[in-house]
Amino acid sequence: MDNNEELMNEIIRQEKILQFERFTNEDALNLGMLIVSRAKAGNNVITIDITRNGHQLFHYSLEGTSPDNDQWIIRKNRVVNRFNRSSLYVGTRLKHLNTTIESKYNLSSQDYAPYGGAFPLIIKGVGVVGTITVSGLTQADDHRMVVESIMEFLKL
């Protein structure tokens, strides 16, 4: 098994575990503020976005971010919404297949960013209902920030 396969398997495991019983607007606020706190504690300059069913419930940009971070979030979220998988999973799978999002799916990289940082907001028994996204770090660190924050929020 190569590193890409190992990473894809780990992300599949994360997506199975990191699911919510329910997800309210208040949950979005609390999770968003948890990510803000974690970012500040680590001196990370990021933008955070939580969207449920097309409704942006939380969006915050720490000092030092730019509108580019917002655009990355939009593009990463499109990947999750299209494939119902983490943006890092999709990007890793494309790399594993030695192809691009343009070649494999005829999707523009101007509109879709298959890079880490957007994680599916999954409700148990329902499925993917939105996205929890970070932009501003490396793609692996964006993904890790979201995953570790969800784990802390769910007390896992």
N, CA, C and O of each residue as an XYZ file, in Angstrom:
624
protein
N       0.852     -1.183      0.000
C       0.000      0.000      0.000
C       0.896      1.244      0.000
O       1.815      1.345      0.812
N       0.632      2.178     -0.898
C       1.449      3.391     -0.950
C       0.878      4.458     -0.016
O      -0.186      4.284      0.579
N       1.612      5.566      0.098
C       1.206      6.645      1.010
C      -0.149      7.228      0.655
O      -0.926      7.576      1.544
N      -0.447      7.339     -0.651
C      -1.746      7.877     -1.058
C      -2.879      6.968     -0.587
O      -3.897      7.445     -0.088
N      -2.700      5.665     -0.746
C      -3.737      4.724     -0.299
C      -3.915      4.782      1.210
O      -5.040      4.740      1.709
N      -2.807      4.877      1.934
C      -2.881      4.978      3.395
C      -3.635      6.236      3.805
O      -4.483      6.195      4.696
N      -3.326      7.348      3.157
C      -3.996      8.603      3.486
C      -5.482      8.529      3.140
O      -6.320      8.975      3.924
N      -5.816      7.973      1.983
C      -7.233      7.844      1.610
C      -7.982      6.972      2.615
O      -9.112      7.292      2.986
N      -7.377      5.888      3.053
C      -8.015      5.021      4.049
C      -8.207      5.742      5.375
O      -9.234      5.573      6.032
N      -7.228      6.541      5.770
C      -7.350      7.311      7.008
C      -8.481      8.340      6.900
O      -9.238      8.527      7.852
N      -8.597      8.994      5.770
C      -9.671      9.983      5.588
C     -11.032      9.295      5.581
O     -11.988      9.827      6.146
N     -11.141      8.139      4.961
C     -12.400      7.368      4.981
C     -12.770      7.051      6.431
O     -13.932      7.170      6.820
N     -11.782      6.650      7.220
C     -12.021      6.347      8.643
C     -12.502      7.605      9.371
O     -13.442      7.542     10.164
N     -11.872      8.727      9.109
C     -12.278      9.983      9.739
C     -13.718     10.325      9.376
O     -14.499     10.730     10.238
N     -14.068     10.165      8.107
C     -15.427     10.508      7.661
C     -16.474      9.592      8.299
O     -17.615     10.008      8.499
N     -16.105      8.373      8.616
C     -17.041      7.449      9.273
C     -17.227      7.792     10.741
O     -18.312      7.614     11.294
N     -16.175      8.280     11.369
C     -16.205      8.571     12.806
C     -16.741      9.972     13.106
O     -17.498     10.155     14.059
N     -16.356     10.948     12.305
C     -16.648     12.350     12.606
C     -18.002     12.761     12.033
O     -18.101     13.527     11.075
N     -19.039     12.213     12.669
C     -20.413     12.491     12.267
C     -21.191     13.021     13.470
O     -20.913     12.667     14.616
N     -22.151     13.860     13.186
C     -22.935     14.528     14.215
C     -24.309     13.885     14.337
O     -24.861     13.404     13.347
N     -24.860     13.874     15.539
C     -26.238     13.427     15.758
C     -27.203     14.456     15.165
O     -28.235     14.111     14.590
N     -26.838     15.715     15.320
C     -27.596     16.849     14.788
C     -26.598     17.978     14.639
O     -25.492     17.894     15.173
N     -26.962     19.032     13.926
C     -26.041     20.159     13.790
C     -26.857     21.431     13.643
O     -27.423     21.708     12.585
N     -26.908     22.204     14.729
C     -27.705     23.423     14.781
C     -26.837     24.648     14.463
O     -25.616     24.546     14.347
N     -27.477     25.777     14.329
C     -26.750     27.033     14.146
C     -25.839     27.299     15.343
O     -24.719     27.784     15.187
N     -26.327     26.979     16.522
C     -25.526     27.154     17.741
C     -24.303     26.231     17.713
O     -23.217     26.623     18.142
N     -24.480     25.012     17.209
C     -23.335     24.104     17.059
C     -22.296     24.707     16.117
O     -21.095     24.615     16.373
N     -22.757     25.322     15.028
C     -21.844     25.959     14.074
C     -21.050     27.065     14.760
O     -19.839     27.178     14.567
N     -21.724     27.870     15.549
C     -21.046     28.941     16.281
C     -20.010     28.364     17.241
O     -18.865     28.815     17.268
N     -20.407     27.377     18.018
C     -19.494     26.794     19.003
C     -18.301     26.104     18.346
O     -17.170     26.262     18.805
N     -18.539     25.343     17.280
C     -17.438     24.694     16.566
C     -16.549     25.743     15.902
O     -15.324     25.639     15.945
N     -17.161     26.743     15.294
C     -16.381     27.799     14.668
C     -15.483     28.509     15.662
O     -14.313     28.764     15.375
N     -16.019     28.827     16.819
C     -15.225     29.509     17.848
C     -14.134     28.591     18.405
O     -13.057     29.063     18.771
N     -14.402     27.301     18.470
C     -13.377     26.338     18.879
C     -12.208     26.369     17.884
O     -11.045     26.370     18.288
N     -12.522     26.395     16.588
C     -11.462     26.453     15.573
C     -10.706     27.771     15.681
O      -9.481     27.789     15.561
N     -11.417     28.871     15.906
C     -10.755     30.171     16.088
C      -9.787     30.099     17.266
O      -8.649     30.556     17.161
N     -10.225     29.535     18.372
C      -9.369     29.428     19.567
C      -8.136     28.591     19.294
O      -7.027     28.954     19.686
N      -8.335     27.467     18.621
C      -7.203     26.592     18.287
C      -6.228     27.316     17.361
O      -5.013     27.203     17.520
N      -6.763     28.054     16.400
C      -5.905     28.783     15.465
C      -5.086     29.841     16.202
O      -3.879     29.962     15.989
N      -5.746     30.600     17.063
C      -5.037     31.638     17.810
C      -3.970     31.033     18.709
O      -2.865     31.567     18.807
N      -4.288     29.930     19.363
C      -3.328     29.278     20.249
C      -2.083     28.818     19.490
O      -0.981     28.810     20.040
N      -2.263     28.442     18.242
C      -1.136     27.994     17.424
C      -0.557     29.066     16.525
O       0.277     28.777     15.667
N      -1.001     30.324     16.719
C      -0.561     31.434     15.862
C      -0.786     31.136     14.382
O       0.049     31.473     13.542
N      -1.908     30.509     14.069
C      -2.257     30.172     12.692
C      -3.146     31.263     12.104
O      -4.100     31.709     12.742
N      -2.831     31.680     10.903
C      -3.592     32.703     10.194
C      -4.496     31.973      9.198
O      -4.037     31.513      8.153
N      -5.790     31.872      9.535
C      -6.713     31.101      8.709
C      -8.063     31.806      8.572
O      -8.396     32.723      9.323
N      -8.809     31.347      7.602
C     -10.219     31.685      7.464
C     -11.000     30.401      7.699
O     -10.587     29.327      7.261
N     -12.126     30.513      8.389
C     -12.956     29.370      8.766
C     -14.348     29.583      8.193
O     -14.882     30.693      8.211
N     -14.925     28.502      7.684
C     -16.273     28.575      7.120
C     -17.035     27.305      7.488
O     -16.513     26.198      7.362
N     -18.273     27.479      7.943
C     -19.159     26.338      8.204
C     -20.475     26.627      7.508
O     -21.140     27.625      7.785
N     -20.839     25.733      6.598
C     -22.043     25.896      5.797
C     -22.888     24.635      5.890
O     -22.373     23.523      5.774
N     -24.186     24.813      6.101
C     -25.126     23.678      6.150
C     -26.224     23.930      5.125
O     -26.874     24.975      5.143
N     -26.425     22.967      4.235
C     -27.474     23.056      3.210
C     -27.440     24.380      2.455
O     -28.479     24.994      2.217
N     -26.231     24.816      2.078
C     -26.089     26.046      1.318
C     -26.219     27.321      2.130
O     -26.143     28.416      1.572
N     -26.413     27.204      3.434
C     -26.578     28.358      4.315
C     -25.295     28.530      5.127
O     -24.954     27.673      5.942
N     -24.595     29.623      4.907
C     -23.369     29.888      5.645
C     -23.725     30.263      7.080
O     -24.323     31.309      7.333
N     -23.349     29.391      8.015
C     -23.683     29.586      9.425
C     -22.570     30.276     10.203
O     -22.827     30.958     11.196
N     -21.325     30.096      9.745
C     -20.179     30.678     10.451
C     -19.107     30.992      9.427
O     -18.807     30.170      8.560
N     -18.529     32.182      9.525
C     -17.407     32.559      8.672
C     -16.579     33.577      9.436
O     -17.098     34.598      9.888
N     -15.298     33.298      9.578
C     -14.425     34.220     10.289
C     -13.029     34.163      9.682
O     -12.521     33.090      9.357
N     -12.423     35.329      9.536
C     -11.068     35.433      9.010
C     -10.181     36.072     10.060
O     -10.438     37.192     10.502
N      -9.138     35.360     10.459
C      -8.192     35.931     11.403
C      -7.364     37.007     10.718
O      -7.221     37.023      9.496
N      -6.826     37.902     11.532
C      -5.976     38.973     11.023
C      -4.832     38.364     10.217
O      -4.176     37.418     10.653
N      -4.608     38.932      9.027
C      -3.528     38.446      8.170
C      -4.021     37.611      6.994
O      -3.242     37.284      6.099
N      -5.312     37.261      6.988
C      -5.870     36.535      5.851
C      -6.264     37.536      4.767
O      -6.169     38.749      4.958
N      -6.703     37.012      3.638
C      -7.093     37.882      2.527
C      -8.301     37.293      1.813
O      -8.709     36.172      2.117
N      -8.876     38.022      0.876
C      -9.984     37.471      0.090
C      -9.607     36.191     -0.660
O     -10.485     35.413     -1.032
N      -8.316     35.967     -0.885
C      -7.890     34.705     -1.515
C      -8.328     33.508     -0.685
O      -8.724     32.481     -1.235
N      -8.259     33.632      0.634
C      -8.697     32.531      1.502
C     -10.177     32.219      1.294
O     -10.575     31.054      1.289
N     -10.984     33.257      1.123
C     -12.412     33.053      0.863
C     -12.620     32.299     -0.449
O     -13.478     31.420     -0.539
N     -11.835     32.647     -1.457
C     -11.964     31.977     -2.751
C     -11.528     30.513     -2.665
O     -12.151     29.641     -3.270
N     -10.467     30.248     -1.918
C     -10.057     28.856     -1.710
C     -11.167     28.064     -1.028
O     -11.429     26.919     -1.397
N     -11.817     28.665     -0.037
C     -12.911     27.988      0.663
C     -14.041     27.665     -0.303
O     -14.562     26.550     -0.292
N     -14.419     28.606     -1.123
C     -15.490     28.372     -2.092
C     -15.130     27.200     -2.999
O     -15.953     26.315     -3.236
N     -13.903     27.199     -3.503
C     -13.477     26.158     -4.440
C     -13.347     24.790     -3.768
O     -13.702     23.777     -4.370
N     -12.846     24.745     -2.531
C     -12.744     23.469     -1.803
C     -14.139     22.946     -1.443
O     -14.405     21.747     -1.533
N     -15.025     23.861     -1.036
C     -16.392     23.446     -0.697
C     -17.102     22.831     -1.902
O     -17.872     21.881     -1.757
N     -16.844     23.366     -3.071
C     -17.458     22.790     -4.281
C     -17.043     21.329     -4.460
O     -17.842     20.507     -4.908
N     -15.813     21.010     -4.115
C     -15.332     19.629     -4.219
C     -16.129     18.731     -3.270
O     -16.612     17.674     -3.678
N     -16.267     19.141     -2.018
C     -17.026     18.341     -1.043
C     -18.478     18.198     -1.490
O     -19.043     17.105     -1.438
N     -19.070     19.281     -1.922
C     -20.479     19.235     -2.333
C     -20.688     18.388     -3.580
O     -21.753     17.796     -3.754
N     -19.698     18.326     -4.438
C     -19.812     17.526     -5.663
C     -19.615     16.043     -5.397
O     -20.336     15.211     -5.948
N     -18.628     15.700     -4.541
C     -18.232     14.308     -4.352
C     -18.642     13.719     -3.001
O     -18.476     12.520     -2.778
N     -19.176     14.551     -2.095
C     -19.550     14.096     -0.745
C     -18.380     13.449     -0.018
O     -18.563     12.513      0.761
N     -17.193     13.946     -0.274
C     -15.960     13.458      0.355
C     -15.120     14.667      0.726
O     -15.307     15.760      0.191
N     -14.205     14.456      1.638
C     -13.242     15.486      2.009
C     -12.467     15.950      0.770
O     -12.142     15.147     -0.105
N     -12.178     17.239      0.708
C     -11.413     17.758     -0.428
C     -10.018     17.138     -0.481
O      -9.464     16.963     -1.567
N      -9.443     16.804      0.677
C      -8.134     16.145      0.692
C      -8.245     14.731      0.127
O      -7.344     14.277     -0.579
N      -9.330     14.038      0.426
C      -9.527     12.697     -0.132
C      -9.568     12.773     -1.658
O      -8.885     12.010     -2.340
N     -10.368     13.690     -2.186
C     -10.515     13.807     -3.642
C      -9.166     14.144     -4.277
O      -8.788     13.545     -5.284
N      -8.447     15.090     -3.702
C      -7.143     15.462     -4.246
C      -6.142     14.323     -4.175
O      -5.372     14.111     -5.111
N      -6.147     13.590     -3.075
C      -5.227     12.460     -2.915
C      -5.575     11.351     -3.901
O      -4.681     10.721     -4.466
N      -6.857     11.110     -4.111
C      -7.280     10.085     -5.072
C      -6.862     10.475     -6.492
O      -6.400      9.630     -7.258
N      -7.023     11.740     -6.840
C      -6.590     12.199     -8.165
C      -5.076     12.016     -8.330
O      -4.604     11.584     -9.381
N      -4.332     12.350     -7.284
C      -2.875     12.169     -7.323
C      -2.540     10.689     -7.472
O      -1.665     10.321     -8.256
N      -3.235      9.845     -6.721
C      -3.022      8.393     -6.781
C      -3.291      7.855     -8.188
O      -2.600      6.950     -8.656
N      -4.291      8.411     -8.853
C      -4.638      7.993    -10.213
C      -3.801      8.703    -11.273
O      -3.956      8.462    -12.470
N      -2.902      9.590    -10.808
C      -2.035     10.352    -11.699
C      -2.842     11.139    -12.736
O      -2.558     11.101    -13.934
N      -3.856     11.852    -12.235
C      -4.694     12.650    -13.119
C      -5.069     13.954    -12.424
O      -4.637     14.209    -11.299
N      -5.855     14.759    -13.077
C      -6.297     16.035    -12.529
C      -7.823     16.073    -12.511
O      -8.489     15.239    -13.125
N      -8.351     17.042    -11.807
C      -9.804     17.195    -11.754
C     -10.359     17.576    -13.129
O     -11.491     17.235    -13.472
N      -9.544     18.285    -13.903
C      -9.957     18.638    -15.262
C     -10.054     17.391    -16.141
O     -11.054     17.178    -16.827
N      -9.011     16.579    -16.110
C      -8.966     15.390    -16.973
C      -9.985     14.339    -16.559
O     -10.679     13.778    -17.407
N     -10.078     14.070    -15.268
C     -10.934     12.981    -14.781
C     -12.418     13.342    -14.817
O     -13.246     12.510    -15.189
N     -12.762     14.577    -14.435
C     -14.175     14.937    -14.271
C     -14.630     16.106    -15.152
O     -15.790     16.516    -15.107
N     -13.702     16.632    -15.950
C     -14.017     17.773    -16.808
C     -14.509     18.979    -15.988
O     -15.424     19.694    -16.394
N     -13.877     19.178    -14.830
C     -14.191     20.302    -13.956
C     -13.010     21.261    -13.937
O     -11.859     20.829    -13.895
N     -13.281     22.530    -13.966
C     -12.229     23.540    -13.994
C     -11.585     23.695    -12.613
O     -12.275     23.777    -11.597
N     -10.255     23.735    -12.598
C      -9.553     23.984    -11.338
C      -9.730     25.437    -10.900
O      -9.383     25.794     -9.774
N     -10.266     26.269    -11.782
C     -10.625     27.636    -11.399
C     -11.830     27.622    -10.456
O     -11.994     28.521     -9.631
N     -12.673     26.589    -10.590
C     -13.902     26.480     -9.796
C     -13.824     25.429     -8.692
O     -14.531     25.539     -7.690
N     -12.986     24.423     -8.857
C     -12.878     23.298     -7.917
C     -11.428     23.147     -7.472
O     -10.523     23.054     -8.301
N     -11.215     23.125     -6.157
C      -9.867     22.981     -5.600
C      -9.789     21.692     -4.782
O     -10.206     21.673     -3.624
N      -9.263     20.621     -5.366
C      -9.149     19.356     -4.641
C      -7.912     19.335     -3.739
O      -6.993     18.541     -3.936
N      -7.914     20.221     -2.754
C      -6.824     20.329     -1.787
C      -7.420     20.302     -0.388
O      -8.584     20.655     -0.197
N      -6.639     19.891      0.572
C      -7.138     19.706      1.924
C      -7.679     20.960      2.569
O      -7.220     22.072      2.306
N      -8.674     20.753      3.428
C      -9.222     21.848      4.212
C     -10.724     21.876      4.298
O     -11.277     22.471      5.223
N     -11.412     21.237      3.343
C     -12.880     21.176      3.397
C     -13.276     19.757      3.784
O     -12.902     18.790      3.120
N     -14.031     19.650      4.856
C     -14.461     18.353      5.385
C     -15.979     18.305      5.346
O     -16.637     19.297      5.661
N     -16.544     17.162      4.963
C     -18.007     17.085      4.905
C     -18.644     17.169      6.283
O     -18.190     16.526      7.230
N     -19.685     17.959      6.384
C     -20.521     18.025      7.581
C     -21.536     16.895      7.423
O     -22.451     16.975      6.604
N     -21.358     15.844      8.220
C     -22.151     14.623      8.066
C     -23.055     14.437      9.287
O     -22.593     14.485     10.427
N     -24.338     14.225      9.032
C     -25.303     13.908     10.088
C     -25.567     12.408     10.011
O     -25.889     11.877      8.948
N     -25.427     11.730     11.155
C     -25.679     10.293     11.196
C     -27.084      9.981     10.687
O     -28.056     10.622     11.089
N     -27.180      8.993      9.801
C     -28.469      8.578      9.266
C     -29.011      9.493      8.177
O     -30.052      9.204      7.587
N     -28.313     10.596      7.907
C     -28.759     11.545      6.881
C     -27.740     11.614      5.751
O     -28.082     11.446      4.581
N     -26.483     11.865      6.116
C     -25.414     11.998      5.133
C     -24.810     13.385      5.155
O     -24.931     14.118      6.137
N     -24.160     13.734      4.060
C     -23.474     15.020      3.947
C     -24.501     16.133      3.770
O     -25.327     16.101      2.858
N     -24.431     17.120      4.666
C     -25.367     18.250      4.610
C     -24.642     19.585      4.488
O     -25.283     20.635      4.441
N     -23.319     19.554      4.435
C     -22.587     20.802      4.343
C     -21.095     20.600      4.441
O     -20.573     19.515      4.185
N     -20.413     21.680      4.824
C     -18.956     21.679      4.870
C     -18.435     22.429      6.092
O     -19.047     23.378      6.582
N     -17.283     21.966      6.560
C     -16.525     22.643      7.612
C     -15.140     22.844      7.002
O     -14.442     21.876      6.701
N     -14.745     24.105      6.820
C     -13.582     24.380      5.984
C     -12.631     25.378      6.614
O     -13.039     26.331      7.279
N     -11.345     25.128      6.383
C     -10.275     26.025      6.818
C      -9.379     26.305      5.623
O      -9.122     25.416      4.811
N      -8.905     27.542      5.516
C      -7.937     27.926      4.489
C      -6.888     28.831      5.097
O      -7.202     29.742      5.863
N      -5.639     28.571      4.749
C      -4.561     29.454      5.182
C      -3.274     28.740      5.535
O      -2.211     29.359      5.581
N      -3.357     27.442      5.785
C      -2.181     26.644      6.125
C      -1.842     25.755      4.935
O      -2.409     25.928      3.856
N      -0.941     24.819      5.112
C      -0.740     23.813      4.068
C      -2.017     22.988      3.982
O      -2.813     22.979      4.921
N      -2.219     22.300      2.871
C      -3.455     21.532      2.744
C      -3.565     20.456      3.825
O      -4.661     20.201      4.324
N      -2.461     19.827      4.192
C      -2.501     18.806      5.247
C      -2.865     19.439      6.589
O      -3.632     18.863      7.361
N      -2.314     20.625      6.868
C      -2.604     21.298      8.134
C      -4.016     21.875      8.166
O      -4.656     21.877      9.217
N      -4.510     22.364      7.029
C      -5.915     22.795      6.963
C      -6.824     21.624      7.327
O      -7.730     21.765      8.147
N      -6.576     20.467      6.712
C      -7.381     19.268      6.970
C      -7.271     18.867      8.444
O      -8.279     18.590      9.095
N      -6.049     18.839      8.958
C      -5.817     18.436     10.347
C      -6.539     19.375     11.313
O      -7.116     18.921     12.301
N      -6.510     20.676     11.038
C      -7.179     21.650     11.906
C      -8.673     21.349     11.996
O      -9.253     21.385     13.081
N      -9.287     21.054     10.863
C     -10.726     20.743     10.852
C     -10.986     19.435     11.592
O     -11.854     19.379     12.463
N     -10.248     18.392     11.255
C     -10.473     17.072     11.851
C     -10.268     17.110     13.365
O     -11.109     16.612     14.113
N      -9.169     17.690     13.819
C      -8.902     17.731     15.261
C      -9.937     18.580     15.995
O     -10.290     18.281     17.136
N     -10.421     19.628     15.351
C     -11.447     20.472     15.977
C     -12.774     19.725     16.087
O     -13.446     19.811     17.115
N     -13.155     19.000     15.049
C     -14.385     18.203     15.113
C     -14.247     17.141     16.201
O     -15.184     16.908     16.965
N     -13.074     16.491     16.274
C     -12.859     15.475     17.312
C     -13.032     16.075     18.709
O     -13.678     15.482     19.573
N     -12.456     17.239     18.915
C     -12.594     17.900     20.220
C     -14.046     18.280     20.482
O     -14.549     18.081     21.587
N     -14.713     18.820     19.485
C     -16.116     19.221     19.620
C     -16.997     18.020     19.982
O     -17.878     18.115     20.836
N     -16.741     16.886     19.312
C     -17.539     15.674     19.565
C     -17.046     14.884     20.776
O     -17.629     13.870     21.158
N     -15.959     15.373     21.366
C     -15.357     14.724     22.543
C     -14.913     13.294     22.222
O     -15.192     12.361     22.975
N     -14.226     13.142     21.106
C     -13.715     11.832     20.681
C     -12.225     11.715     20.969
O     -11.619     10.683     20.680
